[in-house]
Amino acid sequence: MLHEKNMVKTGMVNHAVQLGFSADIEDASRKAVEKGGRVQQEKTGIGEYGFIAKVLDTEGNAIGLHSRT
């Protein structure tokens, strides 16, 4: 990221995006890898709330996935 005042590179800022899925998040994670991303956190159970996983896109942005099943 470039600082607008003096145009000095200060580092990358990543933003997380949360997505809810009715489909299988393992399939969504696999598709992210096929498109050049990577899995940061495999499908993990969160009790009665379902499951979560986290993938990174090709630019390093985190995408949180959630499914009830």
PQR file of N, CA, C, O and H, with PARSE charges and radii, in Angstrom:
ATOM      1  N   MET A   1       0.850  -1.171   0.000 -0.4000 1.5000
ATOM      2  CA  MET A   1       0.000   0.000   0.000 -0.0000 2.0000
ATOM      3  C   MET A   1       0.888   1.222   0.000  0.5500 1.7000
ATOM      4  O   MET A   1       1.858   1.274   0.756 -0.5500 1.4000
ATOM      5  N   LEU A   2       0.591   2.184  -0.807 -0.4000 1.5000
ATOM      6  CA  LEU A   2       1.369   3.416  -0.848 -0.0000 2.0000
ATOM      7  C   LEU A   2       0.706   4.474   0.017  0.5500 1.7000
ATOM      8  O   LEU A   2      -0.501   4.699  -0.068 -0.5500 1.4000
ATOM      9  H   LEU A   2      -0.197   2.141  -1.421  0.4000 1.0000
ATOM     10  N   HIS A   3       1.504   5.114   0.841 -0.4000 1.5000
ATOM     11  CA  HIS A   3       1.005   6.205   1.662 -0.0000 2.0000
ATOM     12  C   HIS A   3       0.833   7.403   0.747  0.5500 1.7000
ATOM     13  O   HIS A   3       1.794   7.810   0.093 -0.5500 1.4000
ATOM     14  H   HIS A   3       2.485   4.931   0.910  0.4000 1.0000
ATOM     15  N   GLU A   4      -0.358   7.981   0.678 -0.4000 1.5000
ATOM     16  CA  GLU A   4      -0.651   9.042  -0.282 -0.0000 2.0000
ATOM     17  C   GLU A   4       0.179  10.301  -0.060  0.5500 1.7000
ATOM     18  O   GLU A   4       0.493  10.999  -1.024 -0.5500 1.4000
ATOM     19  H   GLU A   4      -1.138   7.651   1.210  0.4000 1.0000
ATOM     20  N   LYS A   5       0.540  10.606   1.170 -0.4000 1.5000
ATOM     21  CA  LYS A   5       1.252  11.854   1.459 -0.0000 2.0000
ATOM     22  C   LYS A   5       2.657  11.858   0.875  0.5500 1.7000
ATOM     23  O   LYS A   5       3.045  12.813   0.203 -0.5500 1.4000
ATOM     24  H   LYS A   5       0.286  10.039   1.953  0.4000 1.0000
ATOM     25  N   ASN A   6       3.420  10.809   1.122 -0.4000 1.5000
ATOM     26  CA  ASN A   6       4.805  10.816   0.653 -0.0000 2.0000
ATOM     27  C   ASN A   6       5.136   9.656  -0.278  0.5500 1.7000
ATOM     28  O   ASN A   6       6.294   9.464  -0.649 -0.5500 1.4000
ATOM     29  H   ASN A   6       3.105  10.032   1.668  0.4000 1.0000
ATOM     30  N   MET A   7       4.107   8.873  -0.660 -0.4000 1.5000
ATOM     31  CA  MET A   7       4.274   7.778  -1.607 -0.0000 2.0000
ATOM     32  C   MET A   7       5.345   6.780  -1.178  0.5500 1.7000
ATOM     33  O   MET A   7       6.123   6.309  -2.008 -0.5500 1.4000
ATOM     34  H   MET A   7       3.166   9.029  -0.358  0.4000 1.0000
ATOM     35  N   VAL A   8       5.387   6.459   0.106 -0.4000 1.5000
ATOM     36  CA  VAL A   8       6.319   5.470   0.633 -0.0000 2.0000
ATOM     37  C   VAL A   8       5.567   4.161   0.795  0.5500 1.7000
ATOM     38  O   VAL A   8       4.458   4.137   1.327 -0.5500 1.4000
ATOM     39  H   VAL A   8       4.755   6.841   0.780  0.4000 1.0000
ATOM     40  N   LYS A   9       6.166   3.084   0.340 -0.4000 1.5000
ATOM     41  CA  LYS A   9       5.524   1.789   0.495 -0.0000 2.0000
ATOM     42  C   LYS A   9       5.571   1.397   1.963  0.5500 1.7000
ATOM     43  O   LYS A   9       6.645   1.262   2.548 -0.5500 1.4000
ATOM     44  H   LYS A   9       7.067   3.104  -0.092  0.4000 1.0000
ATOM     45  N   THR A  10       4.380   1.214   2.557 -0.4000 1.5000
ATOM     46  CA  THR A  10       4.304   0.915   3.985 -0.0000 2.0000
ATOM     47  C   THR A  10       3.923  -0.523   4.283  0.5500 1.7000
ATOM     48  O   THR A  10       3.970  -0.927   5.445 -0.5500 1.4000
ATOM     49  H   THR A  10       3.507   1.324   2.081  0.4000 1.0000
ATOM     50  N   GLY A  11       3.551  -1.311   3.292 -0.4000 1.5000
ATOM     51  CA  GLY A  11       3.179  -2.703   3.502 -0.0000 2.0000
ATOM     52  C   GLY A  11       1.785  -2.989   2.991  0.5500 1.7000
ATOM     53  O   GLY A  11       1.017  -2.082   2.669 -0.5500 1.4000
ATOM     54  H   GLY A  11       3.513  -0.983   2.348  0.4000 1.0000
ATOM     55  N   MET A  12       1.478  -4.272   2.925 -0.4000 1.5000
ATOM     56  CA  MET A  12       0.195  -4.705   2.385 -0.0000 2.0000
ATOM     57  C   MET A  12      -0.861  -4.741   3.479  0.5500 1.7000
ATOM     58  O   MET A  12      -0.587  -5.177   4.597 -0.5500 1.4000
ATOM     59  H   MET A  12       2.102  -5.008   3.186  0.4000 1.0000
ATOM     60  N   VAL A  13      -2.055  -4.289   3.163 -0.4000 1.5000
ATOM     61  CA  VAL A  13      -3.181  -4.386   4.071 -0.0000 2.0000
ATOM     62  C   VAL A  13      -4.137  -5.425   3.506  0.5500 1.7000
ATOM     63  O   VAL A  13      -4.618  -5.287   2.381 -0.5500 1.4000
ATOM     64  H   VAL A  13      -2.277  -3.935   2.254  0.4000 1.0000
ATOM     65  N   ASN A  14      -4.411  -6.460   4.282 -0.4000 1.5000
ATOM     66  CA  ASN A  14      -5.336  -7.506   3.847 -0.0000 2.0000
ATOM     67  C   ASN A  14      -6.658  -7.346   4.575  0.5500 1.7000
ATOM     68  O   ASN A  14      -6.690  -7.018   5.761 -0.5500 1.4000
ATOM     69  H   ASN A  14      -4.021  -6.573   5.196  0.4000 1.0000
ATOM     70  N   HIS A  15      -7.728  -7.576   3.872 -0.4000 1.5000
ATOM     71  CA  HIS A  15      -9.058  -7.501   4.451 -0.0000 2.0000
ATOM     72  C   HIS A  15      -9.713  -8.866   4.365  0.5500 1.7000
ATOM     73  O   HIS A  15      -9.584  -9.562   3.357 -0.5500 1.4000
ATOM     74  H   HIS A  15      -7.703  -7.843   2.909  0.4000 1.0000
ATOM     75  N   ALA A  16     -10.406  -9.245   5.410 -0.4000 1.5000
ATOM     76  CA  ALA A  16     -11.106 -10.528   5.416 -0.0000 2.0000
ATOM     77  C   ALA A  16     -12.541 -10.332   4.941  0.5500 1.7000
ATOM     78  O   ALA A  16     -13.201  -9.354   5.293 -0.5500 1.4000
ATOM     79  H   ALA A  16     -10.510  -8.680   6.228  0.4000 1.0000
ATOM     80  N   VAL A  17     -12.999 -11.263   4.151 -0.4000 1.5000
ATOM     81  CA  VAL A  17     -14.377 -11.283   3.679 -0.0000 2.0000
ATOM     82  C   VAL A  17     -15.005 -12.565   4.202  0.5500 1.7000
ATOM     83  O   VAL A  17     -14.451 -13.647   4.008 -0.5500 1.4000
ATOM     84  H   VAL A  17     -12.463 -12.058   3.866  0.4000 1.0000
ATOM     85  N   GLN A  18     -16.151 -12.458   4.862 -0.4000 1.5000
ATOM     86  CA  GLN A  18     -16.860 -13.632   5.369 -0.0000 2.0000
ATOM     87  C   GLN A  18     -17.978 -13.997   4.400  0.5500 1.7000
ATOM     88  O   GLN A  18     -18.755 -13.133   3.994 -0.5500 1.4000
ATOM     89  H   GLN A  18     -16.601 -11.579   5.020  0.4000 1.0000
ATOM     90  N   LEU A  19     -18.062 -15.251   4.033 -0.4000 1.5000
ATOM     91  CA  LEU A  19     -19.110 -15.720   3.142 -0.0000 2.0000
ATOM     92  C   LEU A  19     -19.841 -16.886   3.775  0.5500 1.7000
ATOM     93  O   LEU A  19     -19.213 -17.780   4.343 -0.5500 1.4000
ATOM     94  H   LEU A  19     -17.431 -15.953   4.362  0.4000 1.0000
ATOM     95  N   GLY A  20     -21.144 -16.886   3.683 -0.4000 1.5000
ATOM     96  CA  GLY A  20     -21.948 -18.009   4.152 -0.0000 2.0000
ATOM     97  C   GLY A  20     -22.267 -18.917   2.977  0.5500 1.7000
ATOM     98  O   GLY A  20     -22.583 -18.436   1.889 -0.5500 1.4000
ATOM     99  H   GLY A  20     -21.654 -16.160   3.221  0.4000 1.0000
ATOM    100  N   PHE A  21     -22.187 -20.215   3.185 -0.4000 1.5000
ATOM    101  CA  PHE A  21     -22.422 -21.177   2.118 -0.0000 2.0000
ATOM    102  C   PHE A  21     -23.485 -22.166   2.514  0.5500 1.7000
ATOM    103  O   PHE A  21     -23.542 -22.603   3.664 -0.5500 1.4000
ATOM    104  H   PHE A  21     -21.930 -20.606   4.069  0.4000 1.0000
ATOM    105  N   SER A  22     -24.328 -22.521   1.566 -0.4000 1.5000
ATOM    106  CA  SER A  22     -25.217 -23.649   1.791 -0.0000 2.0000
ATOM    107  C   SER A  22     -24.579 -24.906   1.202  0.5500 1.7000
ATOM    108  O   SER A  22     -24.962 -26.026   1.539 -0.5500 1.4000
ATOM    109  H   SER A  22     -24.281 -22.166   0.632  0.4000 1.0000
ATOM    110  N   ALA A  23     -23.607 -24.705   0.323 -0.4000 1.5000
ATOM    111  CA  ALA A  23     -22.882 -25.826  -0.292 -0.0000 2.0000
ATOM    112  C   ALA A  23     -21.717 -26.245   0.607  0.5500 1.7000
ATOM    113  O   ALA A  23     -21.458 -25.611   1.629 -0.5500 1.4000
ATOM    114  H   ALA A  23     -23.296 -23.795   0.049  0.4000 1.0000
ATOM    115  N   ASP A  24     -21.039 -27.283   0.234 -0.4000 1.5000
ATOM    116  CA  ASP A  24     -19.908 -27.815   0.997 -0.0000 2.0000
ATOM    117  C   ASP A  24     -18.717 -26.872   0.929  0.5500 1.7000
ATOM    118  O   ASP A  24     -18.258 -26.533  -0.161 -0.5500 1.4000
ATOM    119  H   ASP A  24     -21.250 -27.798  -0.596  0.4000 1.0000
ATOM    120  N   ILE A  25     -18.213 -26.445   2.079 -0.4000 1.5000
ATOM    121  CA  ILE A  25     -17.077 -25.522   2.069 -0.0000 2.0000
ATOM    122  C   ILE A  25     -15.774 -26.219   1.679  0.5500 1.7000
ATOM    123  O   ILE A  25     -14.823 -25.554   1.269 -0.5500 1.4000
ATOM    124  H   ILE A  25     -18.586 -26.721   2.965  0.4000 1.0000
ATOM    125  N   GLU A  26     -15.714 -27.543   1.799 -0.4000 1.5000
ATOM    126  CA  GLU A  26     -14.529 -28.250   1.303 -0.0000 2.0000
ATOM    127  C   GLU A  26     -14.422 -28.091  -0.212  0.5500 1.7000
ATOM    128  O   GLU A  26     -13.323 -27.938  -0.747 -0.5500 1.4000
ATOM    129  H   GLU A  26     -16.487 -28.084   2.132  0.4000 1.0000
ATOM    130  N   ASP A  27     -15.561 -28.126  -0.903 -0.4000 1.5000
ATOM    131  CA  ASP A  27     -15.591 -27.927  -2.347 -0.0000 2.0000
ATOM    132  C   ASP A  27     -15.171 -26.493  -2.693  0.5500 1.7000
ATOM    133  O   ASP A  27     -14.416 -26.279  -3.642 -0.5500 1.4000
ATOM    134  H   ASP A  27     -16.453 -28.251  -0.469  0.4000 1.0000
ATOM    135  N   ALA A  28     -15.660 -25.516  -1.926 -0.4000 1.5000
ATOM    136  CA  ALA A  28     -15.280 -24.122  -2.155 -0.0000 2.0000
ATOM    137  C   ALA A  28     -13.781 -23.921  -1.931  0.5500 1.7000
ATOM    138  O   ALA A  28     -13.135 -23.187  -2.679 -0.5500 1.4000
ATOM    139  H   ALA A  28     -16.274 -25.690  -1.156  0.4000 1.0000
ATOM    140  N   SER A  29     -13.232 -24.565  -0.913 -0.4000 1.5000
ATOM    141  CA  SER A  29     -11.796 -24.481  -0.641 -0.0000 2.0000
ATOM    142  C   SER A  29     -10.989 -25.090  -1.787  0.5500 1.7000
ATOM    143  O   SER A  29      -9.974 -24.534  -2.206 -0.5500 1.4000
ATOM    144  H   SER A  29     -13.756 -25.161  -0.306  0.4000 1.0000
ATOM    145  N   ARG A  30     -11.442 -26.218  -2.281 -0.4000 1.5000
ATOM    146  CA  ARG A  30     -10.774 -26.899  -3.400 -0.0000 2.0000
ATOM    147  C   ARG A  30     -10.785 -26.004  -4.654  0.5500 1.7000
ATOM    148  O   ARG A  30      -9.785 -25.917  -5.366 -0.5500 1.4000
ATOM    149  H   ARG A  30     -12.266 -26.670  -1.940  0.4000 1.0000
ATOM    150  N   LYS A  31     -11.905 -25.353  -4.911 -0.4000 1.5000
ATOM    151  CA  LYS A  31     -12.006 -24.459  -6.074 -0.0000 2.0000
ATOM    152  C   LYS A  31     -11.084 -23.250  -5.930  0.5500 1.7000
ATOM    153  O   LYS A  31     -10.508 -22.787  -6.915 -0.5500 1.4000
ATOM    154  H   LYS A  31     -12.717 -25.424  -4.332  0.4000 1.0000
ATOM    155  N   ALA A  32     -10.943 -22.739  -4.712 -0.4000 1.5000
ATOM    156  CA  ALA A  32     -10.036 -21.617  -4.490 -0.0000 2.0000
ATOM    157  C   ALA A  32      -8.605 -22.010  -4.837  0.5500 1.7000
ATOM    158  O   ALA A  32      -7.877 -21.232  -5.452 -0.5500 1.4000
ATOM    159  H   ALA A  32     -11.411 -23.114  -3.912  0.4000 1.0000
ATOM    160  N   VAL A  33      -8.200 -23.219  -4.442 -0.4000 1.5000
ATOM    161  CA  VAL A  33      -6.854 -23.713  -4.754 -0.0000 2.0000
ATOM    162  C   VAL A  33      -6.687 -23.890  -6.266  0.5500 1.7000
ATOM    163  O   VAL A  33      -5.642 -23.547  -6.819 -0.5500 1.4000
ATOM    164  H   VAL A  33      -8.792 -23.851  -3.942  0.4000 1.0000
ATOM    165  N   GLU A  34      -7.706 -24.421  -6.928 -0.4000 1.5000
ATOM    166  CA  GLU A  34      -7.651 -24.594  -8.388 -0.0000 2.0000
ATOM    167  C   GLU A  34      -7.456 -23.271  -9.110  0.5500 1.7000
ATOM    168  O   GLU A  34      -6.860 -23.233 -10.186 -0.5500 1.4000
ATOM    169  H   GLU A  34      -8.555 -24.700  -6.478  0.4000 1.0000
ATOM    170  N   LYS A  35      -7.958 -22.177  -8.519 -0.4000 1.5000
ATOM    171  CA  LYS A  35      -7.847 -20.853  -9.134 -0.0000 2.0000
ATOM    172  C   LYS A  35      -6.588 -20.101  -8.713  0.5500 1.7000
ATOM    173  O   LYS A  35      -6.410 -18.938  -9.074 -0.5500 1.4000
ATOM    174  H   LYS A  35      -8.441 -22.209  -7.645  0.4000 1.0000
ATOM    175  N   GLY A  36      -5.706 -20.765  -7.945 -0.4000 1.5000
ATOM    176  CA  GLY A  36      -4.433 -20.146  -7.569 -0.0000 2.0000
ATOM    177  C   GLY A  36      -4.341 -19.659  -6.141  0.5500 1.7000
ATOM    178  O   GLY A  36      -3.302 -19.140  -5.734 -0.5500 1.4000
ATOM    179  H   GLY A  36      -5.850 -21.711  -7.652  0.4000 1.0000
ATOM    180  N   GLY A  37      -5.408 -19.816  -5.368 -0.4000 1.5000
ATOM    181  CA  GLY A  37      -5.378 -19.428  -3.964 -0.0000 2.0000
ATOM    182  C   GLY A  37      -4.820 -20.557  -3.120  0.5500 1.7000
ATOM    183  O   GLY A  37      -4.275 -21.527  -3.647 -0.5500 1.4000
ATOM    184  H   GLY A  37      -6.252 -20.238  -5.699  0.4000 1.0000
ATOM    185  N   ARG A  38      -4.960 -20.427  -1.794 -0.4000 1.5000
ATOM    186  CA  ARG A  38      -4.513 -21.503  -0.914 -0.0000 2.0000
ATOM    187  C   ARG A  38      -5.385 -21.549   0.331  0.5500 1.7000
ATOM    188  O   ARG A  38      -5.999 -20.556   0.721 -0.5500 1.4000
ATOM    189  H   ARG A  38      -5.402 -19.639  -1.366  0.4000 1.0000
ATOM    190  N   VAL A  39      -5.423 -22.708   0.935 -0.4000 1.5000
ATOM    191  CA  VAL A  39      -6.218 -22.898   2.152 -0.0000 2.0000
ATOM    192  C   VAL A  39      -5.362 -22.475   3.344  0.5500 1.7000
ATOM    193  O   VAL A  39      -4.255 -22.978   3.534 -0.5500 1.4000
ATOM    194  H   VAL A  39      -4.924 -23.514   0.619  0.4000 1.0000
ATOM    195  N   GLN A  40      -5.880 -21.556   4.136 -0.4000 1.5000
ATOM    196  CA  GLN A  40      -5.168 -21.134   5.343 -0.0000 2.0000
ATOM    197  C   GLN A  40      -5.661 -21.929   6.557  0.5500 1.7000
ATOM    198  O   GLN A  40      -4.882 -22.227   7.463 -0.5500 1.4000
ATOM    199  H   GLN A  40      -6.779 -21.147   3.981  0.4000 1.0000
ATOM    200  N   GLN A  41      -6.959 -22.273   6.575 -0.4000 1.5000
ATOM    201  CA  GLN A  41      -7.513 -23.078   7.661 -0.0000 2.0000
ATOM    202  C   GLN A  41      -8.490 -24.081   7.053  0.5500 1.7000
ATOM    203  O   GLN A  41      -9.452 -23.697   6.387 -0.5500 1.4000
ATOM    204  H   GLN A  41      -7.592 -22.030   5.840  0.4000 1.0000
ATOM    205  N   GLU A  42      -8.238 -25.356   7.285 -0.4000 1.5000
ATOM    206  CA  GLU A  42      -9.111 -26.413   6.793 -0.0000 2.0000
ATOM    207  C   GLU A  42     -10.479 -26.317   7.464  0.5500 1.7000
ATOM    208  O   GLU A  42     -10.637 -25.604   8.455 -0.5500 1.4000
ATOM    209  H   GLU A  42      -7.457 -25.667   7.826  0.4000 1.0000
ATOM    210  N   LYS A  43     -11.455 -27.025   6.931 -0.4000 1.5000
ATOM    211  CA  LYS A  43     -12.802 -27.071   7.503 -0.0000 2.0000
ATOM    212  C   LYS A  43     -12.706 -27.494   8.966  0.5500 1.7000
ATOM    213  O   LYS A  43     -12.120 -28.527   9.291 -0.5500 1.4000
ATOM    214  H   LYS A  43     -11.327 -27.604   6.125  0.4000 1.0000
ATOM    215  N   THR A  44     -13.290 -26.680   9.839 -0.4000 1.5000
ATOM    216  CA  THR A  44     -13.217 -26.883  11.280 -0.0000 2.0000
ATOM    217  C   THR A  44     -14.608 -26.749  11.875  0.5500 1.7000
ATOM    218  O   THR A  44     -15.332 -25.810  11.544 -0.5500 1.4000
ATOM    219  H   THR A  44     -13.766 -25.841   9.575  0.4000 1.0000
ATOM    220  N   GLY A  45     -14.989 -27.658  12.734 -0.4000 1.5000
ATOM    221  CA  GLY A  45     -16.284 -27.592  13.396 -0.0000 2.0000
ATOM    222  C   GLY A  45     -16.316 -26.498  14.449  0.5500 1.7000
ATOM    223  O   GLY A  45     -15.340 -26.283  15.168 -0.5500 1.4000
ATOM    224  H   GLY A  45     -14.401 -28.421  13.003  0.4000 1.0000
ATOM    225  N   ILE A  46     -17.461 -25.801  14.533 -0.4000 1.5000
ATOM    226  CA  ILE A  46     -17.653 -24.775  15.558 -0.0000 2.0000
ATOM    227  C   ILE A  46     -18.955 -25.053  16.329  0.5500 1.7000
ATOM    228  O   ILE A  46     -19.767 -24.163  16.583 -0.5500 1.4000
ATOM    229  H   ILE A  46     -18.253 -25.975  13.949  0.4000 1.0000
ATOM    230  N   GLY A  47     -19.103 -26.324  16.681 -0.4000 1.5000
ATOM    231  CA  GLY A  47     -20.257 -26.744  17.481 -0.0000 2.0000
ATOM    232  C   GLY A  47     -21.576 -26.596  16.745  0.5500 1.7000
ATOM    233  O   GLY A  47     -21.678 -26.901  15.557 -0.5500 1.4000
ATOM    234  H   GLY A  47     -18.443 -27.047  16.475  0.4000 1.0000
ATOM    235  N   GLU A  48     -22.575 -26.126  17.460 -0.4000 1.5000
ATOM    236  CA  GLU A  48     -23.920 -26.011  16.898 -0.0000 2.0000
ATOM    237  C   GLU A  48     -24.015 -24.999  15.752  0.5500 1.7000
ATOM    238  O   GLU A  48     -25.036 -24.944  15.066 -0.5500 1.4000
ATOM    239  H   GLU A  48     -22.492 -25.878  18.425  0.4000 1.0000
ATOM    240  N   TYR A  49     -22.975 -24.207  15.537 -0.4000 1.5000
ATOM    241  CA  TYR A  49     -22.999 -23.180  14.497 -0.0000 2.0000
ATOM    242  C   TYR A  49     -22.514 -23.674  13.147  0.5500 1.7000
ATOM    243  O   TYR A  49     -22.575 -22.931  12.167 -0.5500 1.4000
ATOM    244  H   TYR A  49     -22.146 -24.252  16.094  0.4000 1.0000
ATOM    245  N   GLY A  50     -22.035 -24.901  13.068 -0.4000 1.5000
ATOM    246  CA  GLY A  50     -21.631 -25.478  11.793 -0.0000 2.0000
ATOM    247  C   GLY A  50     -20.134 -25.610  11.645  0.5500 1.7000
ATOM    248  O   GLY A  50     -19.446 -26.115  12.533 -0.5500 1.4000
ATOM    249  H   GLY A  50     -21.986 -25.505  13.864  0.4000 1.0000
ATOM    250  N   PHE A  51     -19.637 -25.148  10.508 -0.4000 1.5000
ATOM    251  CA  PHE A  51     -18.230 -25.307  10.162 -0.0000 2.0000
ATOM    252  C   PHE A  51     -17.690 -24.032   9.530  0.5500 1.7000
ATOM    253  O   PHE A  51     -18.431 -23.271   8.908 -0.5500 1.4000
ATOM    254  H   PHE A  51     -20.196 -24.739   9.787  0.4000 1.0000
ATOM    255  N   ILE A  52     -16.394 -23.811   9.695 -0.4000 1.5000
ATOM    256  CA  ILE A  52     -15.720 -22.680   9.066 -0.0000 2.0000
ATOM    257  C   ILE A  52     -14.446 -23.168   8.384  0.5500 1.7000
ATOM    258  O   ILE A  52     -13.918 -24.230   8.714 -0.5500 1.4000
ATOM    259  H   ILE A  52     -15.792 -24.429  10.201  0.4000 1.0000
ATOM    260  N   ALA A  53     -13.971 -22.394   7.448 -0.4000 1.5000
ATOM    261  CA  ALA A  53     -12.679 -22.598   6.809 -0.0000 2.0000
ATOM    262  C   ALA A  53     -12.209 -21.225   6.351  0.5500 1.7000
ATOM    263  O   ALA A  53     -13.009 -20.293   6.262 -0.5500 1.4000
ATOM    264  H   ALA A  53     -14.400 -21.531   7.180  0.4000 1.0000
ATOM    265  N   LYS A  54     -10.924 -21.092   6.061 -0.4000 1.5000
ATOM    266  CA  LYS A  54     -10.408 -19.821   5.561 -0.0000 2.0000
ATOM    267  C   LYS A  54      -9.486 -20.092   4.387  0.5500 1.7000
ATOM    268  O   LYS A  54      -8.606 -20.950   4.464 -0.5500 1.4000
ATOM    269  H   LYS A  54     -10.274 -21.849   6.133  0.4000 1.0000
ATOM    270  N   VAL A  55      -9.689 -19.360   3.298 -0.4000 1.5000
ATOM    271  CA  VAL A  55      -8.821 -19.450   2.135 -0.0000 2.0000
ATOM    272  C   VAL A  55      -8.217 -18.083   1.861  0.5500 1.7000
ATOM    273  O   VAL A  55      -8.762 -17.056   2.264 -0.5500 1.4000
ATOM    274  H   VAL A  55     -10.404 -18.664   3.236  0.4000 1.0000
ATOM    275  N   LEU A  56      -7.087 -18.085   1.173 -0.4000 1.5000
ATOM    276  CA  LEU A  56      -6.451 -16.842   0.732 -0.0000 2.0000
ATOM    277  C   LEU A  56      -6.526 -16.799  -0.780  0.5500 1.7000
ATOM    278  O   LEU A  56      -6.247 -17.793  -1.449 -0.5500 1.4000
ATOM    279  H   LEU A  56      -6.644 -18.920   0.846  0.4000 1.0000
ATOM    280  N   ASP A  57      -6.904 -15.641  -1.325 -0.4000 1.5000
ATOM    281  CA  ASP A  57      -6.934 -15.522  -2.777 -0.0000 2.0000
ATOM    282  C   ASP A  57      -5.518 -15.310  -3.307  0.5500 1.7000
ATOM    283  O   ASP A  57      -4.563 -15.337  -2.531 -0.5500 1.4000
ATOM    284  H   ASP A  57      -7.131 -14.833  -0.782  0.4000 1.0000
ATOM    285  N   THR A  58      -5.370 -15.105  -4.589 -0.4000 1.5000
ATOM    286  CA  THR A  58      -4.041 -14.983  -5.204 -0.0000 2.0000
ATOM    287  C   THR A  58      -3.294 -13.743  -4.747  0.5500 1.7000
ATOM    288  O   THR A  58      -2.081 -13.653  -4.941 -0.5500 1.4000
ATOM    289  H   THR A  58      -6.147 -15.083  -5.219  0.4000 1.0000
ATOM    290  N   GLU A  59      -3.989 -12.781  -4.143 -0.4000 1.5000
ATOM    291  CA  GLU A  59      -3.348 -11.559  -3.647 -0.0000 2.0000
ATOM    292  C   GLU A  59      -3.152 -11.575  -2.138  0.5500 1.7000
ATOM    293  O   GLU A  59      -2.704 -10.590  -1.553 -0.5500 1.4000
ATOM    294  H   GLU A  59      -4.974 -12.854  -3.986  0.4000 1.0000
ATOM    295  N   GLY A  60      -3.492 -12.704  -1.508 -0.4000 1.5000
ATOM    296  CA  GLY A  60      -3.297 -12.833  -0.062 -0.0000 2.0000
ATOM    297  C   GLY A  60      -4.457 -12.349   0.784  0.5500 1.7000
ATOM    298  O   GLY A  60      -4.334 -12.273   2.006 -0.5500 1.4000
ATOM    299  H   GLY A  60      -3.856 -13.505  -1.984  0.4000 1.0000
ATOM    300  N   ASN A  61      -5.581 -12.020   0.164 -0.4000 1.5000
ATOM    301  CA  ASN A  61      -6.755 -11.595   0.919 -0.0000 2.0000
ATOM    302  C   ASN A  61      -7.453 -12.815   1.522  0.5500 1.7000
ATOM    303  O   ASN A  61      -7.667 -13.818   0.841 -0.5500 1.4000
ATOM    304  H   ASN A  61      -5.680 -12.082  -0.829  0.4000 1.0000
ATOM    305  N   ALA A  62      -7.803 -12.718   2.799 -0.4000 1.5000
ATOM    306  CA  ALA A  62      -8.459 -13.820   3.503 -0.0000 2.0000
ATOM    307  C   ALA A  62      -9.948 -13.828   3.204  0.5500 1.7000
ATOM    308  O   ALA A  62     -10.604 -12.786   3.207 -0.5500 1.4000
ATOM    309  H   ALA A  62      -7.630 -11.903   3.352  0.4000 1.0000
ATOM    310  N   ILE A  63     -10.472 -15.023   2.945 -0.4000 1.5000
ATOM    311  CA  ILE A  63     -11.900 -15.209   2.715 -0.0000 2.0000
ATOM    312  C   ILE A  63     -12.382 -16.282   3.674  0.5500 1.7000
ATOM    313  O   ILE A  63     -11.968 -17.437   3.576 -0.5500 1.4000
ATOM    314  H   ILE A  63      -9.940 -15.869   2.942  0.4000 1.0000
ATOM    315  N   GLY A  64     -13.253 -15.907   4.600 -0.4000 1.5000
ATOM    316  CA  GLY A  64     -13.804 -16.847   5.567 -0.0000 2.0000
ATOM    317  C   GLY A  64     -15.025 -17.524   4.998  0.5500 1.7000
ATOM    318  O   GLY A  64     -15.890 -16.867   4.418 -0.5500 1.4000
ATOM    319  H   GLY A  64     -13.589 -14.969   4.680  0.4000 1.0000
ATOM    320  N   LEU A  65     -15.107 -18.832   5.156 -0.4000 1.5000
ATOM    321  CA  LEU A  65     -16.228 -19.619   4.664 -0.0000 2.0000
ATOM    322  C   LEU A  65     -16.992 -20.202   5.843  0.5500 1.7000
ATOM    323  O   LEU A  65     -16.385 -20.626   6.826 -0.5500 1.4000
ATOM    324  H   LEU A  65     -14.404 -19.365   5.627  0.4000 1.0000
ATOM    325  N   HIS A  66     -18.316 -20.226   5.754 -0.4000 1.5000
ATOM    326  CA  HIS A  66     -19.140 -20.774   6.819 -0.0000 2.0000
ATOM    327  C   HIS A  66     -20.235 -21.632   6.225  0.5500 1.7000
ATOM    328  O   HIS A  66     -20.825 -21.276   5.205 -0.5500 1.4000
ATOM    329  H   HIS A  66     -18.809 -19.881   4.956  0.4000 1.0000
ATOM    330  N   SER A  67     -20.507 -22.753   6.853 -0.4000 1.5000
ATOM    331  CA  SER A  67     -21.579 -23.645   6.445 -0.0000 2.0000
ATOM    332  C   SER A  67     -22.201 -24.273   7.677  0.5500 1.7000
ATOM    333  O   SER A  67     -21.507 -24.544   8.657 -0.5500 1.4000
ATOM    334  H   SER A  67     -20.028 -23.042   7.682  0.4000 1.0000
ATOM    335  N   ARG A  68     -23.492 -24.504   7.634 -0.4000 1.5000
ATOM    336  CA  ARG A  68     -24.173 -25.169   8.751 -0.0000 2.0000
ATOM    337  C   ARG A  68     -23.964 -26.672   8.688  0.5500 1.7000
ATOM    338  O   ARG A  68     -24.197 -27.367   9.677 -0.5500 1.4000
ATOM    339  H   ARG A  68     -24.056 -24.284   6.838  0.4000 1.0000
ATOM    340  N   THR A  69     -23.520 -27.197   7.522 -0.4000 1.5000
ATOM    341  CA  THR A  69     -23.335 -28.654   7.390 -0.0000 2.0000
ATOM    342  C   THR A  69     -21.927 -29.000   6.969  0.5500 1.7000
ATOM    343  O   THR A  69     -21.601 -30.177   6.812 -0.5500 1.4000
ATOM    344  H   THR A  69     -23.330 -26.632   6.719  0.4000 1.0000
TER
END
